[in-house]
C-alpha cells in the first residue's frame, strides 16, 4: 500500500466534490440530504479524511447530477 498515493487520491476526490458542490450552490447538508448520506461523512470526504465507498461515490454523483468519473478525475 502506498499511503502517499492513497492520500492524494482521497484528497483530490474531496476537492473535486467540494468544487462541484459549491458550483451547484449546494451546502454540505443539502447535498447530504439529497444523496441520503450522513452530513458528517460528506464533510469528512471533502476534507480528505474519509475514503468513500463505491456506493457513496455513485450516490453523490447522482445527487450532483454528474458522471462519477468527474469526481475521480485528477487535477
Secondary structure, 3 states (H helix, E strand, C coil): CCHHHHHHHHHHHHHHHHHHHHHCCCCHHHHHHHHCCCHHHHHHHHCCCCCCCHHHHHHHHHHHCCCHHHHHCCC
